[in-house]
């Protein structure tokens, strides 16, 4: 007889199941040997496979008797549902649909993770699975190590297939065989559930400021598109309630985080951060941001954020093919210790609006864009100069066009005219009403030259020359939105190095430089850019330390080296003709299957124009290393060479198996001011795989030996 005989049960309808299968899905039976006796009993022996409506049953022997309409199965038995749930047993009695019945000495495996071993498992109403005398764990149990790292023993467990929940009765939680906790009733989501209301994994924390305590988050699923998390946080020094709310709207989203505390440091404290986005009619998008905190040191001491300035804002914008509109209202509040005494002299309210539209009638073969804008900035102080308030109304028209000449040189031309009308208050250095006109023109030449090298690589060299001419007329205006200048490859060949509208570069300026790129067949890419700017009419007009002081800038050199996604170095430097560096910043990221490393270095000379009188010199790194398939070490470090001390340091150690993730960390923040003190924090977190979470890395499963 053939080893495998396939019989479609639809062919046996008249013999064994005359009524049941006619209205149901087709079933099939595969076995080494199949017999049918005169009484209608079907017996299948050897490598039995039954397929019915997405469910598969594997067994050593199966028999079906018309009397009682039951299947008697001899194991080892394996029943696999369409959702991946697996039942293992020694023997079973099931109905003909393989949906209801009793399995003896059985195991239920959920999502290939959580195993529930029971003396008896009963399937009820094609929805519930009842287990009696249960041991539940996601740890692999071996003959030479029969006690799992963790387990839940229960008198009874009911698994609801529809709700995907596990209900424990008389549950006892054990670690390495030692009872830790007892729960008369316990409900847990099965591993396939991604969102379910209930307690999340607690965090054990210890801080030199806040003492030792625990965070116990409770997740609340509010339908399919919203949820909230409430986290009571108790230590020897504080009682805190942390909260988070998220909601996905039909046309937007809302995110809120915050906390309320009562501690031994300042008493009642708290913070609230909220963001929202809403898609409005006619392609408009509205955004809002709210940030409040009770005192400057709260965010730092509790580790919620490193923000040193809060921003509350509401904005509306729209971007279309030929026009762009944006408007916003913002309020600022500083948390910096040095700025708190003078915060009345800092801008606290800012309103802006801008609309740009392409004007085809004025394109003349190129592109013409008209822009109108408004800005209002206010300070709380009413003192002269220190409390200056400014309003600005602007209008501009810009035109550009480019050509490609026969040798491959790209010629670009630009024309522009901008008019600004200012009103100022509380500043005797400026008239109440000011007007400024800024006409400009520019010509840019680029000559990209590419070649293919003998080794299969490609290179592109592009010399660039640009000349800008402008002659500002009218009144001098106060500088508000162009105070912080950063000279880099992004604005080397720009019309202006100022980031805002207030600052204007005047005279005849020349920018000269080149870029080079190589794409190597071995998988690495390198980009280099070099250039500088000069003003042929006099001073560039920028402050000391910006790299743009005098009539010519320092050399700007930037580079990037990347080897796929595994290795990347980005660097930028400013240096003078004597090769003396005034700025240098480098970032390196390197990762492979075993480790990840990121490190950076920053050096910058003092820049009085930014009210920064001290040199910046800082080095830091963060990384992790996989010691083996279970242990991972991590560390981060930041050192300030100017103050000759570390500003942050931390180490961590993680342990991971098929059934548990453990994480231990220690960190130290060295900030020291009147509002915050240096802080040391200890953290511990344990996650049980298979309970309320997925574990896709099956390589961590223990291999039993012996």
GUTORMAR-280123 format. One record per residue (C-alpha): residue number from 1; z, y, x. Coordinates in steps of 0.1 Angstrom, whole numbers, plus 5000, padded with zeros to 4 digits. Each point is the difference from the previous one (the first is absolute). Layout:
% GUTORMAR-280123
(NUM (Z Y X))
...
This chain:
% GUTORMAR-280123
(1 (5000 5000 5000))
(2 (4992 5035 5012))
(3 (5030 5017 5016))
(4 (4997 5031 4978))
(5 (4989 4996 4964))
(6 (4995 5032 4980))
(7 (5004 4997 4962))
(8 (4996 5031 4978))
(9 (5026 4995 4973))
(10 (4976 5014 4975))
(11 (4982 4967 5003))
(12 (5033 4982 4990))
(13 (5008 5022 4970))
(14 (4992 4972 4976))
(15 (5021 4975 5020))
(16 (5032 5017 5011))
(17 (5003 5037 4989))
(18 (4980 5000 4968))
(19 (5012 5034 4986))
(20 (5016 5021 5027))
(21 (4972 5008 5023))
(22 (4973 5008 4976))
(23 (5011 5036 4996))
(24 (5013 5004 5036))
(25 (4986 5004 5034))
(26 (4984 4970 5018))
(27 (5023 4978 5020))
(28 (4992 4977 5029))
(29 (5018 4970 5016))
(30 (4994 4988 5035))
(31 (5016 4969 5014))
(32 (4994 4969 5022))
(33 (5003 4977 4969))
(34 (5000 5008 4963))
(35 (5006 4974 4972))
(36 (5002 5002 4962))
(37 (5018 4971 4982))
(38 (4992 4989 4964))
(39 (5029 5021 4987))
(40 (4984 5032 5013))
(41 (5024 5005 5030))
(42 (4982 5017 5029))
(43 (5013 4992 5035))
(44 (4989 5017 5032))
(45 (5012 4987 5033))
(46 (4995 5014 5036))
(47 (4993 5036 5010))
(48 (5001 5012 4964))
(49 (4986 5035 4993))
(50 (5000 5016 4965))
(51 (4984 5033 4993))
(52 (5006 5018 4967))
(53 (4996 5037 4991))
(54 (5007 5012 5035))
(55 (5029 4977 5007))
(56 (4998 4972 5026))
(57 (5022 4969 5001))
(58 (5002 4977 5030))
(59 (5019 4967 5000))
(60 (5001 4964 5011))
(61 (4998 4985 4964))
(62 (4994 5014 4965))
(63 (5001 4983 4966))
(64 (4993 5014 4966))
(65 (5011 4983 4968))
(66 (4987 5011 4966))
(67 (5034 4993 4986))
(68 (5021 5030 5007))
(69 (4970 5019 5014))
(70 (5017 5001 5034))
(71 (4990 4997 5037))
(72 (5023 4979 5022))
(73 (4995 5008 5037))
(74 (5012 4984 5032))
(75 (5002 5021 5031))
(76 (5000 5016 5023))
(77 (4988 5025 4974))
(78 (4985 5034 5005))
(79 (4991 5023 4971))
(80 (4982 5033 5009))
(81 (4997 5027 4973))
(82 (4971 5026 5000))
(83 (5025 5027 5012))
(84 (5009 4979 5031))
(85 (5033 4987 4988))
(86 (5006 4965 5014))
(87 (5022 4972 4986))
(88 (5009 4971 5022))
(89 (5018 4969 4986))
(90 (5006 4963 5004))
(91 (4993 4991 4964))
(92 (4991 5018 4968))
(93 (4994 4998 4963))
(94 (4976 5026 4988))
(95 (4979 5007 4969))
(96 (4962 4996 5002))
(97 (4995 5037 5007))
(98 (5021 4997 5032))
(99 (5020 5030 4986))
(100 (5032 4986 4986))
(101 (5023 4972 5012))
(102 (5027 4989 5024))
(103 (4997 4995 5038))
(104 (5027 4981 5018))
(105 (5012 5008 5036))
(106 (4977 5029 5001))
(107 (4992 5033 5017))
(108 (4985 5032 4987))
(109 (4981 5021 5026))
(110 (4992 5036 4990))
(111 (4973 5020 5017))
(112 (5002 4976 5030))
(113 (5033 5015 5009))
(114 (5031 4994 4979))
(115 (5009 4963 4995))
(116 (5023 4988 4973))
(117 (5012 4964 5004))
(118 (5015 4984 4969))
(119 (5013 4967 4987))
(120 (4978 5005 4970))
(121 (4973 5025 4989))
(122 (4989 5004 4964))
(123 (4968 5018 4989))
(124 (5005 5016 4966))
(125 (4974 5017 4976))
(126 (4975 5007 5029))
(127 (5022 5029 5010))
(128 (5034 4990 5012))
(129 (5011 4977 5029))
(130 (5036 4989 4998))
(131 (5016 4987 5032))
(132 (5034 4982 5001))
(133 (5021 4996 5032))
(134 (4980 5025 5020))
(135 (4998 5011 5037))
(136 (4977 5030 5005))
(137 (4988 5013 5034))
(138 (4969 5011 5018))
(139 (5012 4985 5033))
(140 (4984 4969 5013))
(141 (5024 4970 5000))
(142 (4995 4974 5027))
(143 (5017 4966 5004))
(144 (5017 5011 5032))
(145 (5011 5033 4984))
(146 (5007 4992 4963))
(147 (5020 5032 4993))
(148 (4977 5030 4994))
(149 (5009 5034 5014))
(150 (5005 5013 4965))
(151 (5000 4983 4965))
(152 (5010 5006 4964))
(153 (5017 4970 4983))
(154 (5001 5002 4962))
(155 (5009 4978 4971))
(156 (4968 5009 4982))
(157 (4969 5022 5006))
(158 (4974 5010 4974))
(159 (4967 5013 5012))
(160 (4980 5021 4975))
(161 (4963 4996 5008))
(162 (4991 5029 4978))
(163 (5025 5026 5012))
(164 (5001 4985 5035))
(165 (5038 5000 5001))
(166 (5026 4976 5013))
(167 (5033 4997 4980))
(168 (5029 4984 5019))
(169 (5031 4986 4984))
(170 (5031 4994 5021))
(171 (4983 5012 5033))
(172 (5016 4998 5034))
(173 (4984 5018 5030))
(174 (5005 4982 5033))
(175 (4992 5010 5036))
(176 (4997 4970 5025))
(177 (5018 4979 4974))
(178 (5030 5024 4996))
(179 (5005 5015 4965))
(180 (4998 5038 5000))
(181 (4998 5011 4964))
(182 (5002 4985 4965))
(183 (4980 5013 4969))
(184 (5006 4986 4965))
(185 (4966 5014 4990))
(186 (4973 5011 5023))
(187 (4964 5011 4993))
(188 (4974 5003 5028))
(189 (4962 5006 4999))
(190 (4979 4972 5013))
(191 (4980 5008 5032))
(192 (4968 5008 4981))
(193 (5016 5031 4984))
(194 (4993 5033 5017))
(195 (5019 5023 4976))
(196 (5031 4990 4981))
(197 (5032 5018 4991))
(198 (5030 4989 5020))
(199 (5020 5005 5032))
(200 (4981 5002 5033))
(201 (5011 4990 5034))
(202 (5031 5020 5010))
(203 (5003 5019 5033))
(204 (5031 5000 5022))
(205 (5002 5033 5019))
(206 (5025 5016 5024))
(207 (4999 5037 5011))
(208 (5022 5020 5022))
(209 (4998 5028 4974))
(210 (5002 4980 4968))
(211 (5019 4969 5010))
(212 (4992 4964 4990))
(213 (4987 4989 4967))
(214 (4973 4984 4979))
(215 (4969 5011 4980))
(216 (4994 4979 4969))
(217 (4966 5010 4984))
(218 (4992 4991 4964))
(219 (4963 5000 4990))
(220 (4990 5008 4964))
(221 (4965 4992 4989))
(222 (4990 5024 4973))
(223 (4968 4984 4988))
(224 (4969 4994 5021))
(225 (4997 5036 5013))
(226 (5035 5013 5007))
(227 (5031 4989 5017))
(228 (5034 5014 5012))
(229 (5024 4989 5027))
(230 (5037 5009 5000))
(231 (5019 4994 5032))
(232 (5038 5004 5000))
(233 (5010 5006 5036))
(234 (5037 4996 5009))
(235 (5016 5005 5034))
(236 (5035 5010 5012))
(237 (4989 5037 4999))
(238 (4976 5003 4972))
(239 (4991 4990 4965))
(240 (4963 5005 4994))
(241 (4974 4992 4974))
(242 (4964 4999 5013))
(243 (4972 5000 4975))
(244 (4962 4996 4999))
(245 (4976 5003 4971))
(246 (4963 4992 5001))
(247 (4974 5002 4972))
(248 (4963 4996 5000))
(249 (4984 5021 4972))
(250 (4967 4996 4984))
(251 (4988 5031 5019))
(252 (5025 5003 5029))
(253 (5033 4989 5014))
(254 (5037 5010 5004))
(255 (5023 4992 5029))
(256 (5037 5011 5002))
(257 (5026 4991 5026))
(258 (5035 5014 5005))
(259 (5037 4994 5003))
(260 (5034 5013 4988))
(261 (5030 4997 5023))
(262 (5037 5007 5001))
(263 (5012 4996 5036))
(264 (5028 5010 5024))
(265 (4977 5024 5019))
(266 (4991 5027 4974))
(267 (5009 4985 4966))
(268 (4973 5000 4974))
(269 (4965 5000 5015))
(270 (4965 4988 4992))
(271 (4963 5004 5002))
(272 (4969 4997 4978))
(273 (4964 4995 5011))
(274 (4972 4997 4974))
(275 (4962 4999 5001))
(276 (4975 4998 4972))
(277 (4962 4999 4997))
(278 (4980 5004 4968))
(279 (4962 4999 4995))
(280 (4992 5028 4976))
(281 (4969 5006 4978))
(282 (4968 5013 5017))
(283 (5008 4983 5033))
(284 (5031 5021 5008))
(285 (5029 4983 5017))
(286 (5036 5013 4997))
(287 (5027 4992 5026))
(288 (5037 5009 5001))
(289 (5027 4996 5026))
(290 (5037 5006 4996))
(291 (5026 4998 5028))
(292 (5037 5009 4996))
(293 (5030 4992 5022))
(294 (5036 5011 4997))
(295 (5005 5009 5037))
(296 (4980 5000 5033))
(297 (5017 4969 5015))
(298 (4999 4976 4971))
(299 (4965 4986 5006))
(300 (5007 4993 5037))
(301 (5035 4986 4996))
(302 (4989 4975 4973))
(303 (4967 4992 5018))
(304 (4979 5010 4970))
(305 (4975 5023 5018))
(306 (4994 5020 5032))
(307 (4987 5030 4980))
(308 (5011 5034 5013))
(309 (4982 5020 4974))
(310 (4998 4994 4962))
(311 (4969 5009 4980))
(312 (4997 5003 4962))
(313 (4965 5005 4988))
(314 (4976 4997 4971))
(315 (4962 4999 5006))
(316 (4968 4995 4981))
(317 (4967 4992 5018))
(318 (4965 4989 4993))
(319 (4973 4988 5024))
(320 (4964 4997 4988))
(321 (4966 4999 5016))
(322 (4994 5037 5003))
(323 (5034 5016 4995))
(324 (5037 4996 5009))
(325 (5030 5015 4982))
(326 (5037 4998 5010))
(327 (5031 5020 4991))
(328 (5037 4994 5007))
(329 (5034 5015 4997))
(330 (5025 4990 5026))
(331 (5037 5007 5009))
(332 (5015 4993 5034))
(333 (5035 4993 5011))
(334 (5010 4995 5036))
(335 (5026 4974 5012))
(336 (4998 5010 5037))
(337 (5033 5011 5014))
(338 (4984 5029 5019))
(339 (4982 5013 4969))
(340 (5028 4998 4974))
(341 (5017 5033 5011))
(342 (4966 5018 4996))
(343 (4985 4981 4971))
(344 (4998 5032 4979))
(345 (4975 5013 5025))
(346 (4978 4969 4998))
(347 (4972 4995 4974))
(348 (5014 4982 4969))
(349 (4972 5004 4975))
(350 (4963 4996 5005))
(351 (4972 5002 4975))
(352 (4963 4993 5009))
(353 (4968 4995 4982))
(354 (4965 4995 5013))
(355 (4965 4992 4986))
(356 (4969 4992 5020))
(357 (4965 4994 4986))
(358 (4967 4993 5015))
(359 (4974 5026 4992))
(360 (4965 4984 5001))
(361 (4982 5034 4994))
(362 (5012 5012 5034))
(363 (4995 4968 5020))
(364 (4967 5009 5016))
(365 (4995 4965 5013))
(366 (5037 4997 5010))
(367 (5032 5000 4980))
(368 (5018 5031 4986))
(369 (5036 4998 4987))
(370 (5019 5028 4982))
(371 (5038 5000 5000))
(372 (5027 5021 4983))
(373 (5037 4995 5006))
(374 (5034 5015 4993))
(375 (5034 4996 5018))
(376 (5035 5014 4993))
(377 (5030 4994 5022))
(378 (5035 5012 4994))
(379 (5033 5001 5020))
(380 (5034 5003 4983))
(381 (5012 5027 5024))
(382 (4994 5037 4991))
(383 (5004 5012 5036))
(384 (4972 5019 5017))
(385 (4977 4978 5020))
(386 (5022 4969 4997))
(387 (4995 4999 4962))
(388 (4962 5006 5000))
(389 (4981 4989 4969))
(390 (4962 4996 5002))
(391 (4972 4996 4975))
(392 (4963 4993 5009))
(393 (4968 5000 4981))
(394 (4970 4987 5019))
(395 (4963 4995 4995))
(396 (4975 4983 5024))
(397 (4964 4989 5003))
(398 (4989 4976 5027))
(399 (4966 4986 5008))
(400 (4989 4974 5025))
(401 (4969 4981 5010))
(402 (4990 4976 5027))
(403 (4967 4989 5017))
(404 (4991 4971 5023))
(405 (4977 5012 5027))
(406 (4974 4978 5018))
(407 (5022 4991 5030))
(408 (5027 4988 4976))
(409 (5022 5031 5002))
(410 (5018 5008 4968))
(411 (5000 5038 4993))
(412 (5025 5013 4975))
(413 (5004 5035 4987))
(414 (5027 5016 4978))
(415 (5005 5033 4982))
(416 (5031 5012 4982))
(417 (5017 5029 4984))
(418 (5036 5001 4988))
(419 (5020 5028 4983))
(420 (5038 5000 4997))
(421 (5021 5024 4979))
(422 (5037 4999 5008))
(423 (5031 5015 4984))
(424 (5032 5000 5020))
(425 (5036 5009 4991))
(426 (5032 5004 5020))
(427 (4982 5005 5033))
(428 (4997 5035 5014))
(429 (4977 4988 5028))
(430 (4971 4996 4974))
(431 (4987 5021 4972))
(432 (5005 4988 4965))
(433 (4963 4994 4995))
(434 (4977 4986 5027))
(435 (4964 4991 5001))
(436 (4981 4980 5027))
(437 (4963 4990 5004))
(438 (4990 4970 5023))
(439 (4963 4996 5006))
(440 (4990 4972 5023))
(441 (4971 4980 5014))
(442 (4998 4969 5021))
(443 (4975 4978 5019))
(444 (5007 4965 5011))
(445 (4979 4976 5022))
(446 (5006 4963 5002))
(447 (4980 4976 5021))
(448 (5009 4964 4992))
(449 (4986 4976 5026))
(450 (5004 4962 4995))
(451 (4990 4970 5021))
(452 (5004 4963 5000))
(453 (5015 4985 5032))
(454 (4989 4968 5017))
(455 (5031 4982 4989))
(456 (4993 5007 4964))
(457 (5023 5029 4995))
(458 (4991 5034 4985))
(459 (5009 5035 5012))
(460 (4997 5034 4984))
(461 (5004 5033 5020))
(462 (5000 5032 4981))
(463 (5002 5034 5017))
(464 (5010 5028 4976))
(465 (4997 5038 5002))
(466 (5011 5024 4973))
(467 (5002 5037 4998))
(468 (5018 5019 4973))
(469 (4998 5038 4994))
(470 (5022 5019 4976))
(471 (5011 5036 4997))
(472 (5029 5006 4976))
(473 (5002 5033 4983))
(474 (5027 5016 4979))
(475 (5038 4997 5003))
(476 (5022 4977 5020))
(477 (5017 4975 4977))
(478 (5033 4980 5003))
(479 (4997 4964 5014))
(480 (5016 4976 4976))
(481 (4980 4967 4998))
(482 (4987 4999 5036))
(483 (5032 5000 5019))
(484 (4998 4965 5014))
(485 (4970 4994 5023))
(486 (4989 4966 5013))
(487 (4970 4999 5023))
(488 (4983 4966 4998))
(489 (4967 4982 4998))
(490 (4999 5007 4962))
(491 (4997 5038 5004))
(492 (4984 5002 5035))
(493 (4966 5007 4985))
(494 (5013 5016 4967))
(495 (4994 5035 4988))
(496 (5037 5007 5006))
(497 (5030 4985 5016))
(498 (5023 5015 4974))
(499 (5011 4976 4973))
(500 (5002 5026 4972))
(501 (4982 5030 4986))
(502 (5022 5028 5015))
(503 (4991 4994 5036))
(504 (4965 5010 5011))
(505 (4983 4996 5034))
(506 (4980 5031 5009))
(507 (4973 5008 5025))
(508 (4975 4977 5018))
(509 (5014 4965 5006))
(510 (4984 4972 5018))
(511 (5010 4963 4997))
(512 (4986 4976 5025))
(513 (5006 4963 5004))
(514 (4987 4964 4996))
(515 (5009 4967 4984))
(516 (4993 4965 5013))
(517 (5003 4967 4982))
(518 (4994 4964 5012))
(519 (5000 4969 4979))
(520 (5003 4970 5022))
(521 (4987 4966 4991))
(522 (5034 4985 5010))
(523 (5015 5017 4970))
(524 (5015 5032 5013))
(525 (4991 5036 4992))
(526 (5008 5032 5019))
(527 (4997 5036 4988))
(528 (5005 5031 5023))
(529 (4997 5037 4992))
(530 (5004 5029 5023))
(531 (4996 5038 4994))
(532 (5013 5035 5000))
(533 (4997 5033 4982))
(534 (4994 5035 5015))
(535 (4999 5035 4985))
(536 (4973 5021 5016))
(537 (5014 5032 4983))
(538 (5036 4998 5012))
(539 (5031 4980 4991))
(540 (4999 4970 4977))
(541 (5030 5014 4982))
(542 (5023 4970 5000))
(543 (5036 4998 5012))
(544 (5015 4985 5031))
(545 (5003 4963 5002))
(546 (4971 4994 4975))
(547 (4975 4991 5027))
(548 (4979 5029 4987))
(549 (5016 5030 5016))
(550 (4979 5024 5021))
(551 (4962 5004 4998))
(552 (4994 4962 5005))
(553 (5018 4969 4988))
(554 (5012 4972 5020))
(555 (4980 4968 5003))
(556 (5004 4977 4971))
(557 (4996 4963 5008))
(558 (5003 4972 4974))
(559 (4993 4964 5002))
(560 (5002 4968 4980))
(561 (4998 4964 5012))
(562 (5000 4972 4975))
(563 (4995 4962 5002))
(564 (4995 4989 4964))
(565 (5032 5002 4979))
(566 (5022 4987 5028))
(567 (5001 5028 5026))
(568 (4996 5038 4997))
(569 (5009 5030 5022))
(570 (4996 5036 4988))
(571 (5007 5029 5023))
(572 (4996 5038 5000))
(573 (5008 5025 5027))
(574 (4997 5037 5008))
(575 (4998 5011 5036))
(576 (4989 5031 5020))
(577 (4975 5003 5029))
(578 (5028 4990 5024))
(579 (5005 4967 4981))
(580 (5034 5011 4988))
(581 (5007 4984 4966))
(582 (5015 5021 4972))
(583 (4997 4972 4974))
(584 (4996 4963 5002))
(585 (5005 4975 4972))
(586 (4991 4963 5001))
(587 (5004 4972 4975))
(588 (4995 4963 5007))
(589 (5000 4971 4975))
(590 (4996 4964 5011))
(591 (5004 4969 4979))
(592 (4991 4963 5000))
(593 (5013 4968 4984))
(594 (5034 5002 5018))
(595 (5009 5037 5004))
(596 (4994 5035 4988))
(597 (5006 5031 5022))
(598 (4996 5037 4992))
(599 (5010 5027 5025))
(600 (4994 5037 5003))
(601 (5006 5028 5025))
(602 (5000 5038 4993))
(603 (5003 5029 5024))
(604 (4995 5037 4991))
(605 (5010 5032 5016))
(606 (5020 5026 4980))
(607 (4980 5019 4974))
(608 (5017 5033 4990))
(609 (4974 5007 4974))
(610 (5014 4971 4980))
(611 (5036 5011 5008))
(612 (5003 4969 5023))
(613 (5017 5011 5032))
(614 (5007 4965 5015))
(615 (4977 4975 5016))
(616 (4992 4969 4980))
(617 (5001 4967 5019))
(618 (5005 4968 4981))
(619 (4993 4963 5004))
(620 (5005 4973 4974))
(621 (4989 4965 4990))
(622 (5004 4975 4973))
(623 (4990 4963 5000))
(624 (5008 4965 4992))
(625 (4995 4966 5018))
(626 (4999 4966 4985))
(627 (5022 4979 5022))
(628 (4989 4967 4983))
(629 (4988 4990 4965))
(630 (5034 5009 4985))
(631 (5016 5028 5021))
(632 (4987 5036 5003))
(633 (5015 5028 5020))
(634 (4994 5037 4994))
(635 (5010 5033 5016))
(636 (4993 5038 4997))
(637 (5009 5028 5024))
(638 (4995 5038 5002))
(639 (5011 5020 5030))
(640 (5000 5038 5004))
(641 (4995 5009 5037))
(642 (5008 5037 4993))
(643 (5035 4993 4988))
(644 (5002 4969 5022))
(645 (5013 4977 4972))
(646 (4987 4975 4975))
(647 (4994 5012 4965))
(648 (4996 4966 4984))
(649 (5004 4963 5010))
(650 (5000 4968 4981))
(651 (4997 4962 5004))
(652 (4995 4972 4975))
(653 (4998 4963 4998))
(654 (4984 4979 4973))
(655 (5001 4963 4993))
(656 (4976 4984 4976))
(657 (4995 4965 4987))
(658 (4983 4984 4970))
(659 (5031 5008 4978))
(660 (5017 5031 5014))
(661 (4994 5033 5017))
(662 (5028 5016 5019))
(663 (4999 5035 5016))
(664 (5027 5017 5021))
(665 (4996 5036 5013))
(666 (5019 5027 5019))
(667 (4989 5036 5002))
(668 (5013 5032 5014))
(669 (4989 5035 4992))
(670 (5012 5027 5024))
(671 (4995 5032 4980))
(672 (5030 5023 5004))
(673 (5004 5032 4980))
(674 (5025 5017 4977))
(675 (4985 4982 4970))
(676 (4995 4964 5015))
(677 (5017 4979 5027))
(678 (4986 4972 5021))
(679 (4998 4968 4979))
(680 (5001 4963 5008))
(681 (4988 4976 4973))
(682 (5002 4962 4998))
(683 (4979 4981 4975))
(684 (4998 4964 4988))
(685 (4976 4985 4975))
(686 (4995 4964 4988))
(687 (4971 4990 4978))
(688 (4997 4965 4984))
(689 (4964 4989 4998))
(690 (4990 4986 4967))
(691 (5023 5022 4979))
(692 (4983 5031 4986))
(693 (4974 5001 5028))
(694 (4970 4983 5015))
(695 (4997 4983 5034))
(696 (4964 4994 5010))
(697 (5005 4990 5036))
(698 (5003 4962 4997))
(699 (5000 4997 5038))
(700 (5037 5007 4999))
(701 (5007 4967 4982))
(702 (5022 4978 5020))
(703 (4985 4968 5014))
(704 (5023 4970 4995))
(705 (5002 4977 5030))
(706 (5016 4966 5003))
